[in-house]
Amino acid sequence: WSPQACRRCGSTGHEKLNIIYTGQPLVCRRCGSKGHEAAHCNQVRCWNCNDVGHSMRDCTELKRCHLCESEEHMARDCTKTEEWKEKKICVRCRSCNSMGHSTRDCTEPKRCHLCESEEHMEWEFCVEGKASKS
């Protein structure tokens, strides 16, 4: 396998989620369908029940913590978070793309981890350092 350039920013060296390999079909990380990427997906995934087609706000399932699956609290109030931090569980910040802290605890300026721009985030569809809402 030889890596090709990232379809979002044109460079190599990203983690495997952002690299497309020769012969690899397009598969959406959001809905699991073939033929498009998450940046072009019009499906909404619920963070509560993990189903496609509705947001967490509209979910009819019991609300639960997505860290420990408890129905007693939400993730922001989870006591397991501190325990996981102490054990150095693999946590990646979605803002600065660094390991070891969550986005909520990030002290870095918010920036796109694909092109390093502070003007947009990667989920706004980064193309060679330019943001475009699809």
C-alpha positions in Angstrom: 0.0 0.0 0.0 1.2 3.4 -0.8 -0.4 6.4 0.8 -2.0 9.0 -1.5 -2.4 12.7 -0.6 -5.1 13.6 1.8 -8.3 14.4 0.0 -9.0 17.3 2.3 -5.7 19.2 2.3 -3.5 17.5 -0.3 -0.6 16.4 1.9 0.6 13.1 3.3 1.5 12.3 6.8 -1.9 12.5 8.5 -3.2 9.7 10.6 -4.8 6.8 8.7 -8.4 8.2 9.1 -7.4 11.1 6.9 -5.3 9.2 4.4 -6.8 7.4 1.4 -4.8 4.4 0.2 -4.7 3.2 -3.4 -7.8 1.1 -4.1 -9.6 2.1 -0.8 -13.3 2.8 -1.4 -14.8 6.0 0.0 -16.6 5.1 3.3 -18.3 7.7 5.5 -17.1 7.8 9.1 -20.4 9.4 10.1 -23.1 7.1 8.6 -21.1 4.1 7.4 -22.3 4.4 3.8 -20.0 3.9 0.9 -19.4 6.6 -1.8 -18.9 9.7 0.2 -16.8 11.1 3.1 -18.1 12.5 6.4 -17.4 16.1 5.2 -20.1 15.5 2.5 -22.5 13.5 4.6 -26.0 14.9 5.1 -26.9 12.2 7.7 -27.0 13.2 11.4 -25.7 10.7 14.0 -27.0 10.8 17.5 -24.3 10.9 20.2 -26.7 9.3 22.7 -27.9 6.1 20.9 -25.4 6.2 18.0 -28.2 5.8 15.4 -28.2 7.8 12.2 -31.1 10.1 11.3 -31.6 12.2 14.4 -29.5 14.4 16.7 -29.0 13.8 20.4 -31.4 16.6 21.1 -34.2 14.8 19.3 -33.3 11.3 20.7 -36.2 9.4 22.3 -33.9 6.9 24.1 -33.0 7.5 27.7 -30.1 10.0 27.9 -26.9 8.4 29.0 -23.2 9.1 29.5 -21.3 8.1 26.4 -18.2 7.5 28.5 -19.5 4.9 31.0 -23.1 4.2 29.6 -24.7 5.3 32.9 -28.3 6.7 32.7 -27.7 8.6 35.9 -25.6 11.4 34.5 -24.2 12.9 31.2 -20.5 12.8 30.1 -19.8 16.3 31.4 -20.6 15.1 34.9 -18.9 11.6 34.7 -16.6 10.8 37.6 -14.8 8.2 35.4 -13.2 11.1 33.5 -10.8 11.8 36.3 -10.0 8.1 36.7 -9.3 7.8 33.0 -7.0 10.9 33.1 -5.0 9.3 35.9 -4.6 6.1 34.0 -3.5 8.1 30.9 -6.2 6.5 28.8 -5.8 7.5 25.1 -7.6 10.9 24.8 -7.2 13.1 21.7 -8.2 16.7 21.7 -10.4 17.4 18.7 -9.3 21.1 18.7 -5.5 20.9 18.7 -5.2 17.2 17.8 -2.8 16.5 20.8 -3.0 13.5 23.0 -3.6 13.6 26.7 -6.4 16.1 27.1 -10.0 16.6 25.9 -11.3 19.4 23.8 -12.9 20.9 26.8 -9.6 21.1 28.6 -7.6 22.5 25.7 -5.7 25.8 26.3 -4.6 26.1 22.6 -6.3 28.5 20.2 -9.1 26.6 18.3 -7.7 25.6 14.9 -8.2 23.2 12.0 -5.9 20.2 12.7 -5.7 19.5 8.9 -4.2 22.9 7.8 -3.6 24.6 11.1 -5.8 27.6 10.2 -7.5 29.4 13.2 -10.2 30.6 10.8 -12.1 27.3 10.6 -12.3 23.8 12.0 -11.8 20.6 10.1 -15.4 19.6 10.2 -16.2 22.7 8.2 -14.6 20.8 5.3 -11.0 21.9 4.9 -9.8 21.9 1.3 -6.1 22.9 0.9 -6.4 25.3 3.8 -9.7 26.8 2.7 -13.0 26.4 4.5 -16.2 25.9 2.6 -19.6 25.0 4.0 -21.1 22.2 1.9 
